[in-house]
Amino acid sequence: MEARYRLWMRVFGGLDGVMRVVNILRRGKVRYHELRVKFDGAYASMDVCLEGVSDEVRWVAAKVERLPEVEEIRVELPKGEDREEASLLLEAR
Amino acid sequence: MVDQVAKTLKEMGAVDVFGVTGGSIMAFYDALDVVGGFNIYMFRHEQGAAHAADAYGRVKGRPAVVAVTSGPGATNIVTGVANAYMDSSPTFFITGQVPTSVFGRDAFQETDIVGVIAPITKFVYQVRREEEAIPAVKTAYRLAYEGRPGPTVVDFPRDIQLKRCDCRSDGFLPVRFEKYRPPDPDPEAIDEAVRLLLSARRPVILVGGGVYWARAWPEVIEIAERLWAPIVTTLPGKNSVPADHPLVMGPAGMHGRAEGDAALANADVILAVGTRFSDRTVGRFEPELREKKIIHIDIDPSEIGKNVKPAVGIVADAKKALRMIIERMPKVARRDTRFVEWLLYIRRRYEEAMEELAKKIRLFAPWKVLKLLRRIVPRDTITVTGVGSHQMWAEIHWDVYVPGTWITSAGLGTMGFCVPAAIGAKIAARDRTVLCIDGDGSFQMTMNNLALVRDYNLPAIFVIFDNRALMLVKQWQIFLYERRIVATHFTERPDFVKVAEAYDIEGVRPASYEELEKWVRWAVRNNEPIVIDVAIDRETDIVYPWVKPGEWLTNALLPPGMEDVSLVYEE
């Protein structure tokens, strides 16, 4: 079943780090909405809304998490949805 | 600055440097000379340096340093980097870059190599400030082998290379290395895996290249023996288990062994270890694979469920996970031998059919050449292949006795891999015999690197399966494109014996198996390099078995003489 998820990441490496994350996102079989990036000088906070089946979202999240540039990553469902399910997406960690 | 980079590399033991120098990297090469203690190997093309480093990393487990200049020097490594990425090979690259003052101005030999290479690297970093240089080099070098190995790149602008800096070499970039250490296996998942294995009627173990990296072949064999379960490999997984173990059925897939295809196709439970379930291994994912219960163990969480949804997914070091399975499994778990006996019957029938086929073949039969070579070269010979029909013949017929001695371009399928990879393997293991099994098309793509054989005393044996065709593509043309042979036939040029002579290497074109044997023995005995041009008939060089693209494994095209053999098991 398809749902909307929000992927949040903290990334170092400036625009190059952001580009590396986007390279992974490009290859996921999901739809994207609302990509936002905010720099604090050293790190970029990225968040993006992913729409697709949970297996595909899990693959994207796991692949992004493997990037050395990604210091932190979270997957969230929109408010009111099952947060436990979202945490399961990164359970493999 | 580059002097400190060189000192850092030396401290880390990274003293073998492969590459081609140029304007934006010559300061680094100069520093290698000033600091001293480095072995510099001058390749004739950067792609060759990259493939050599790929093989070197697979043999040593630690990367060599590939150093190339900016622009074309950097773009020439792209295929080598992609190859290392697809096959998870520990490789480390330093690319020179134009000065930061002219970034983005289309300066001479400027390429945005970070942008080009970002999707095919485990890590890439462009040094913008001198104090980043040492941490970047140390981080990238370590990341190349930490966890699942892969290629890493540091892009180094020329002005930064030349800056003076009192930087100390004790820091890393802010990377959480601990995330590359695999978690302990989940005990509940292990229990479920054991339950599935014990309840299986025909359990099969599918072994990928990850088993070699985890040094987990003793555990694979122990589980197989307890369950009397056949072991099937992927193409890179050939590197992970000894082929002469009675339960090893060899590779499955597009050009797998008939008994390997049959084993995987008829399994009800598959214990898959260190593999990504490539379409080349399983033919197709649906519907057959969905009906099987799959236990998938991998160090990389992004591999679990990527291509096949497992019943049990275990993110862990393969050795640890398999050891836990063994500890929770009864000593004598299962000994029904009928399935394995049936697989061995298929093996026998296949070998008999190929023996008969060889009698009808003009010139050399590729599989007989491989069996002859295997008899002669030492058991621990490092065998490298190119890409093409010769590689598929080797997949089917080359027996890997010692894990870690099989090097092939599996994921990317890079023609031209063999010659430089053999050179890299020889640099990594000078005391071992290195055999390059190549095709004429593949050989021509990188044969210029033969120059290094005499330059650095790297005697390897190069056997060219010479059918003057891009034979694997031609096979598809015959079967899938109504025999329209387009752009797959070569002319008789060049003469490979003369090419060998040009590089001061013995070159021979044997007329018989006896003559072939004589020359291989000569090369092994005398530790001499040799190029052997083996004539193969392009009109009859069809690789059997063959699972056509999108087909299921039991539909493998088998050789003549096996018409009465089905790969579907009936109890």
Boltz contact constraints between the chains, C-beta under 6 A:
constraints:
  - contact:
      token1: [A, 12]
      token2: [B, 174]
      max_distance: 6.0
  - contact:
      token1: [A, 16]
      token2: [B, 114]
      max_distance: 6.0
  - contact:
      token1: [A, 19]
      token2: [B, 118]
      max_distance: 6.0
  - contact:
      token1: [A, 20]
      token2: [B, 118]
      max_distance: 6.0
  - contact:
      token1: [A, 23]
      token2: [B, 118]
      max_distance: 6.0
  - contact:
      token1: [A, 23]
      token2: [B, 119]
      max_distance: 6.0
  - contact:
      token1: [A, 55]
      token2: [B, 305]
      max_distance: 6.0
  - contact:
      token1: [A, 59]
      token2: [B, 306]
      max_distance: 6.0
  - contact:
      token1: [A, 62]
      token2: [B, 301]
      max_distance: 6.0
  - contact:
      token1: [A, 62]
      token2: [B, 302]
      max_distance: 6.0
  - contact:
      token1: [A, 63]
      token2: [B, 302]
      max_distance: 6.0
  - contact:
      token1: [A, 66]
      token2: [B, 302]
      max_distance: 6.0
  - contact:
      token1: [A, 68]
      token2: [B, 123]
      max_distance: 6.0
  - contact:
      token1: [A, 68]
      token2: [B, 143]
      max_distance: 6.0
  - contact:
      token1: [A, 68]
      token2: [B, 175]
      max_distance: 6.0
  - contact:
      token1: [A, 92]
      token2: [B, 301]
      max_distance: 6.0
  - contact:
      token1: [A, 92]
      token2: [B, 315]
      max_distance: 6.0
